């Protein structure tokens, strides 16, 4: 069972895709990440680039983000994301659903001059593109000053120009927080 941990929608249960590709972020990791962000979530513009069920983005919504962009490219998973969106109908105007590959999504956001305070990256582990995307977010001018890019991965990541970072380990998973300098 996947649920919202805190905030306005605390304990709301989410649907989970029934496939081997999507793996929801564990509650303890979501709790740690969002607790460490504290007041930065409130009134933020948030991108969940590989949204899956949307648990990360909906957690941000529950904790006061002003606008959340969800992107998911797989059909079945996108359908689950849309069904979860219905659970938050009173705040649907704060949510934007997109269904495209991540590169097209970033180009679309750049074209529309949308900038983010917080970006969450949790692509399929086989992709190994975290630091590439962090760099692209900077180069495409998709980040507001003092933005944070959070990466969930099984791998050790490296430095990215224009960012400082902190690394946290939860079992086999790493969480990297890249802070725009």
C-alpha positions in Angstrom: 0.0 0.0 0.0 1.3 3.4 -1.0 0.1 6.4 0.9 0.8 10.1 1.3 2.9 10.6 4.4 2.2 14.1 5.6 0.5 17.3 4.9 -3.0 18.2 3.7 -3.6 14.7 2.1 -1.9 12.7 4.9 -2.8 8.9 4.7 -4.5 9.2 1.3 -3.9 5.8 -0.5 -2.5 5.8 -4.0 -2.9 3.3 -6.8 0.3 1.5 -7.8 1.1 0.4 -11.4 1.1 -3.4 -11.7 4.3 -3.9 -13.6 8.0 -4.7 -13.1 9.2 -1.3 -14.4 7.8 1.0 -11.8 9.0 0.7 -8.2 7.5 3.2 -5.8 9.9 5.1 -3.5 9.8 3.6 0.0 7.9 5.6 2.7 11.1 6.0 4.8 13.0 7.5 1.8 10.1 9.9 1.0 9.8 10.9 4.6 13.5 11.6 4.9 13.7 13.6 1.6 10.6 15.7 2.3 11.5 16.3 6.0 14.9 17.6 4.9 13.3 20.0 2.5 11.2 21.5 5.2 9.8 24.9 4.1 11.4 24.7 0.6 8.4 22.7 -0.6 5.8 25.4 0.4 5.0 27.5 -2.7 7.6 25.7 -4.8 7.3 24.7 -8.5 8.1 21.0 -8.5 9.0 18.6 -11.4 8.6 14.8 -11.0 10.2 13.8 -14.3 9.8 10.0 -14.1 6.6 10.2 -12.1 5.4 6.6 -12.0 2.3 6.6 -9.7 3.0 10.2 -8.8 3.7 9.5 -5.2 6.6 12.0 -5.0 4.7 14.8 -6.7 1.5 14.2 -4.7 3.6 14.3 -1.5 4.9 17.7 -2.6 1.3 18.8 -3.3 0.2 17.6 0.1 3.0 19.6 1.7 2.2 22.9 0.0 3.9 23.0 -3.5 2.1 25.6 -5.6 2.6 23.8 -9.0 3.6 20.2 -9.7 4.6 18.9 -13.1 4.3 15.1 -13.5 5.9 13.3 -16.5 5.5 9.6 -17.3 6.0 8.0 -20.7 4.7 4.4 -20.3 1.0 3.9 -21.1 -0.1 1.7 -18.2 1.8 3.7 -15.7 0.5 7.0 -17.1 -3.1 5.6 -16.7 -2.4 4.9 -13.0 -1.0 8.4 -12.6 -4.2 9.8 -14.2 -6.3 7.7 -11.8 -4.3 9.0 -8.8 -4.8 12.5 -10.0 -8.6 12.1 -9.5 -7.9 11.5 -5.8 -6.7 15.1 -5.6 -9.5 16.8 -7.6 -9.7 19.8 -5.3 -6.1 20.7 -6.3 -6.1 19.6 -9.9 -5.3 23.1 -11.1 -2.0 22.8 -9.4 -1.0 19.7 -11.3 0.2 19.3 -14.9 0.3 15.7 -16.4 2.6 15.1 -19.3 3.2 11.9 -21.3 6.4 12.0 -23.2 10.0 10.8 -23.0 12.1 12.8 -20.6 14.2 14.6 -23.3 11.0 15.8 -25.2 9.5 16.8 -21.8 12.6 19.0 -21.0 12.5 20.6 -24.4 8.8 21.3 -24.0 9.3 22.9 -20.6 12.2 25.0 -21.9 10.1 26.2 -24.8 7.4 27.2 -22.4 10.0 28.9 -20.1 9.0 26.9 -17.0 11.5 26.9 -14.2 11.6 24.7 -11.1 12.6 25.1 -7.5 12.7 21.3 -6.9 13.2 18.5 -9.4 13.0 14.8 -8.5 14.7 12.3 -10.7 14.0 8.6 -10.3 14.5 7.1 -13.8 14.6 3.3 -14.4 17.9 2.2 -12.9 19.2 0.8 -16.2 19.2 4.3 -17.7 22.0 5.7 -15.5 21.4 9.3 -16.7 21.0 11.2 -13.5 24.0 13.5 -13.7 23.3 14.1 -17.5 19.8 15.3 -16.7 21.1 17.5 -13.8 23.5 19.2 -16.3 20.7 19.5 -18.9 18.4 21.2 -16.4 21.1 23.8 -15.8 22.0 24.2 -19.5 18.3 24.5 -20.6 17.7 27.1 -17.9 15.0 25.1 -16.2 16.0 25.9 -12.7 15.3 28.8 -10.4 18.0 30.3 -8.3 18.8 28.0 -5.3 17.0 25.1 -6.9 17.5 21.5 -5.7 17.7 18.4 -7.9 17.1 15.2 -6.0 18.3 11.9 -7.6 17.2 8.4 -6.4 19.6 5.7 -7.6 21.4 2.5 -6.8 24.7 3.9 -8.2 27.3 6.3 -6.9 27.0 9.6 -8.7 29.6 12.2 -9.4 29.9 16.0 -9.1 28.1 18.2 -11.6 29.4 21.6 -12.7 27.5 24.5 -11.1 26.2 22.3 -8.2 27.2 21.2 -4.8 25.8 17.9 -3.6 25.1 15.8 -0.6 24.8 12.0 -0.6 22.6 9.9 1.6 22.3 6.1 1.8 19.1 4.1 2.6 19.8 0.3 2.3 20.9 -0.2 -1.3 19.6 3.1 -2.5 21.3 6.5 -2.7 19.7 9.9 -2.6 21.7 12.7 -4.0 20.7 16.3 -3.5 22.3 18.7 -6.0 22.1 22.3 -5.0 22.4 25.0 -7.6 25.3 27.3 -6.7 
